[in-house]
């Protein structure tokens, strides 16, 4: 009797996930891991080999003991890395990035396009990003292995593929998914993701999926993006807008005003806020790196700016600590470079706004680089490919 198609699909997906997490395995080991009979497992493996997801590897002399006992070389199973490619596109102020990861989740392509303009119209961004994607897809021998593209955006996005607002880009109510899809004929645009969520997912993958279940992520760049991880899942909220930590009220005004809302966190700790505060106090800097260099030289004005940064970030993190009790706060983006110069004061500021005995989160800088949002959205597609069901996708969703 043949296996029902739904059960077969589920078992094939389980087999792929097992090979993804365990690496090369023998058929017998795979059957034991899946708790299937050898004949059932063999049928599943045969199907996966036929459709190109899995290939067989003949062991070499490193498995000499087995060859000596059986008189034949061992055969192991492995995912075929070339069977699928997942694209991640990141749109940021003055920069576009494109990433591709393979079936093993390994980065196969990473490309960056710098722009000279602070603000570009959506049509111009779509044209440039579309051209990047087209060039890469044209280099792939078989376009059918490209399973789609996710797009990371520095702003608020909804489940329908619209950018509601993206202050660093000067955008409001842009139907980005539809615009990009109309530009692309060979690749499906699957979803939009807030860049802080994409950054958080890339960091979580880099750490290992079992090491972090409760954390707050802040992406400090032109604005401030936020992501809350609780119980190993990203908090989405009823409309997908949860985690807009940069818009949390921590003061009355700010050192800049990115959204015409006074007193919000990003008005005090974003890249633009840091540079404006530094200039207001007499410093000279055209780039954030100029300010960070001044910190490294122990320039007093630069250290005053870092102290102000710690005051307002400390207020925000104290509020988040009593609300969410995170184990860690992980900073990314160019603005995270301030932490090594202000970490002690930041801890003191958080503590000053909490009741005694309240556990303090560890605050650290992420080890993933500026390519993290592009990598993160690509790996989100990779994760979804292995999901048994949408509601049974892996724990970080």
N, C-alpha and C positions, 0 to 999 in steps of 0.2 A: 504494500500500500504506500502510495507516495505521501510525502510529508505535506500537510496543508501549507499554502503559500504564505500565510501570515506567520506561522510558526517558523517556517524556513527563513523568512526575512529577518525575524527576530534573532534566530540562531546565527545567521550570517553576520548580523551586526554585532552580536556578542563576540563572535570569533574575531572580527576585525578589531574591536576594542581591546580584546585580550592580546592580540599580536602588537597592537600599538603600544600598550603599556608594558608588555613583557619582552618584546623583541623577538628574535628568532626562536622557534619552538619546533619540537617534533610533533607529528600527528598524535602520538599517544599522549604526550604532555598536554596538548591542546584539548583533547577529549576529556582528560581528567580535570582540567581547569574549568571546562564548560559543564562538567557533570553529564556528559553524553556518552552513549555507547560508541565504540570505535567505528562501527559501520555508519552510524548517524553522522559522526564527526567527519568521516571520510567523504560522505556525500556532500556535506556542507563545504568542505575544502575543495572538492572537485569543482563545484559550482563557482567558488571564488577564484579558482585558477582560470577557469574558462572565461570569466568576465574580466580578468586582468587585475583584480585587486590583490591577489596573492601570487607569489611565485615560489618555486622550490629551489633550494640551494643544496648542492652536494657538498658534504663536509670534506675537509681536507685531512692532512696527516694529524691535525690536532685531535681528531677523533679516532686515532689509530687503534685504541683498545676495542672499540665497537667493530671496526672493520676486521680485526683479527678474530673476533668471536663469531661474527656472522658471515664473513667472507664477502661482504658487499658494503659499499660506502653508505653512511647515514644520509638521510634526506631531512632537511629542516625547512620549515615554512617561514616566510617573511612577507610583510606588506610590500607591494610594488610602489615605491615612492613616486614613480612617474605616472601613476594611474589617475591622479587628480591634482589640480592646482586651485588654490583659493586666494583671491585677490583682496587686498585691503588698500583703500585710498584714503589719505589724510589731507584735509584742506585746512590750512592755517594762514594767518596773516604773513604775507611775504614768502610763503613756502608751500609746495605741493609734494607729497610723497606717494609712491606706489610700492607695495610689497606683494610678494607671492610666496605662499608656503605650500609644500607638497603633502602627500598623503601621510607622511611620517610627522608632519607638523614642523618641518625644518624650513628655514627661510631659503628660498631659491633665487629670489630677485629683490633688490632694494634700490630704488631710484629716487633722487631728489631734484626738484626743479625750483630754483630760487626766483622770486619775482621782485621787481624794484618798487612796485606800487604798494602803498599801505592798503588801499581799498580797491577792489576790482569788482565789476558787475558780475552777477551770477552767470550770465551768458559767456563772459570771457573765461571765468574759472572752468565752466563746463567744457568749453572748447579745448583749453589747455590740458585738463585732466583727461578728457576723451582721447586726445592725441597721444598722451602717455600710455594709456591703456591699449589703444590700437597698436602702437609700436611694439609693446611687449607681446600681445596676443599674436601678432604676425610672426614673432620669432619662435612660437611654440609649434612643433611639428603637427600636432593633432589638437585642434581647437576644442574638440569635445571634452578634453580633460579639464578645461577651465570651467569651474563649477559656479562662477559668479563673483561679484564684487560687493563688498560692504564699504561704506564711506563714513569716515570719522569727521565730525564738524565741531568747531569750538562754540557751541551754543545749544539752545534748547530745540530738540527735535521730537516729533510725535511718531506714533506707530504707523502713520500713513505715508511716511517718507517726506514730510515737510520740515523745513527749518523755520521755526516760529520766530526766533531772533538769534543772531550771532553778532554781538557788538564788535568783536575784533575784526569782523569782515564788513561791518556796516550793513548787514542783511536783516530784513524782516519779512516774514511770510513768503518764503521761497519754496516752491515745489521742486526741490532739488532732485529727488529720485526720478521723477518724471522727466525733468530736463536732461539729466544725464542719460537716462534710458533712450530718449529720442536721439541722442548723439551717438549711442553705441548700438551697433546692429548684431554684434557677435557675442556679446557678454550680457548676462542678466544682472541688473542692479537689484540687490536683494534687500538692503536696508540701510538706514542711517543710524549712527551711534554717536552719542556725545563723546567728545574726545577724552574726557576724564574717565569715563567708563572703559573706553578702549585702552587707555594707559594702565588702568587698574588691572584689566584682564591680562595684559602683557606682563606686568610685574608678577601677578599671581602665578602665571604659567612658569615664569623664570624661577620662582621660589620653590615650586613643587606644590602640587594641588592639595596636599594634606597638612601644610605647615601654617596656614593662615585662614582663620574662619571669621574673625571679627576685627575690622580695621576701618580707618577712614583714609581716603586718598585725596590729596589736593594737588592739582596741576596748576602750578604758578607760572603764568606766562603773561601775555597781553591782558588777559582777564584771569579769573581764578575759577577753575572747574573743580567739582567735587564728586566723590563717589563714596557711598557707604556700603560696606560689606558686613552683613550680619548673618551668622549661622552658615557661612560659606556661600551666601547668595548676595548679588547686588540688589539693593532696595530700589525698586522702580517707581512705586507710587501708583495711584489709580490711573494716571495718564502718562506715566513714564517720565515724569519730571522731577522725581525725587533726587536729592543730592546736590541741589543748586546752592552749595555752601557759600560760594562767592557773593551771593545776594543776601546773606544773613546780616542783620543789623548789629553793629558793634560800636557805633559812635554817632556823631551828629553830622559830620560833613565828609572829610576825606582829603587826601593829598591830590587826588584827581577825581573826575566824575565820568565814569565809563557808560553809565546807563541812565543818567538823569534821576537817579535815586540816591539821595544823600545818606551817608553813614554806613554803607554796606561794606563788607569785608574787602572786596576787591579794590575799593577806593583807597585802601590803606596798604595792601601788601602785594598788589600785582606789579608786573614789570614797569608799567607806566607810572604807577604810584611811587615806586622806589626812585625812579629817575626824576620825577617832578619834585619830590621831597628833597632829594639831593641838590638839585638846582636851586630850589628855594632857599636852602641853607648856604648857598655860595659855592657848591661843587660844580665841576665841569665834566659832563659826560654826554656823549652822543649815543652810547650803547650801554646795555646793562653790564657787559664785560668791563667797561671803563670803571663803573662803580665798584664791581667786585675786585678789580685790581687795586682800587683805592683802599678797600677794606684790608686787602692783603698787605698793603703798605702801612697799615695802622693809622690811616688818616682820621683825625678826630671827627670831622664832619660826617664821613662815611660811617663811622661807628655810631654816631648819634642816629643816623637814618636806620641802621640795623636795630638799634634799641627801640625805636618807634615801631618798626616792623614787628618786633617781638611782643610789644605791648598789645597791639591789636590782634595779632594772630593768637596770642595767649588768651585773650578774651573769648575769641571764637571757639578755640579748642576746649576751653573750660565749659562752655555751654554744651558742646557736643559730647564732652565726657560725662556730664550728669545725665544727658539724654540717652546716650547709646552705650556707654561703658566699653569703649574700644580697647583692644589690647595694644594696637599700634596705630600711629599716624604716619603715613608715608607720603613724602613730598616728592614731586617731580616737576619738570619744566625748568626753564632758565632761572626763575626766582628761587628755586630750592638751594642755589649756591650761597644764599645768605645764612643758612642754618649753621654751618661750622663756625661762624663768627658770632652767633647769637643764641646758641643752643642752651647755654646755662641760664641766660635771662628768660628765654622762652619757658623753660621748665618752671622757673620761679613765678612767672606771670600766670601760668596755668594753675599752679598750686595756690596762689594768692586768691583766686576766685572760687575755690572749692572748700567744702567743709573738711575738717581734719579726718584723716583715715580714708579719704576717697582715693581709690587706686588711680595712679597717673598712667596714661599711655606712654609708651616709648615713642619718641619722635625721631624719624630717620629719613635719609635721602634714598630714594630708589636707585638701584643699580642699573636699571634699564635706561637706554639712551633716548635721544630725541625722536628716534624712529618708532618709539613704543606705540603711539596711537595707530599707525599704519599696520604694524605687526599685530597689535591687539585685535583690530577688526578682522584681519585675515584669519587669525586663529579662532575667532568666534565662529566664522563660517566652517572652519575645520572641525570644531567641536560639534556644531549642529549636524554635520554630515554623519557623525557617528551616533547621533541620538536615536534611541529606539522609538521614542515618541516625543512630541514637543514638550509634553509635561514631564517626561522622564529624561530630559537632557541632563547632562552632568551637573554636579552640585553647584557650580558657579555660573549663574545665569541671571 
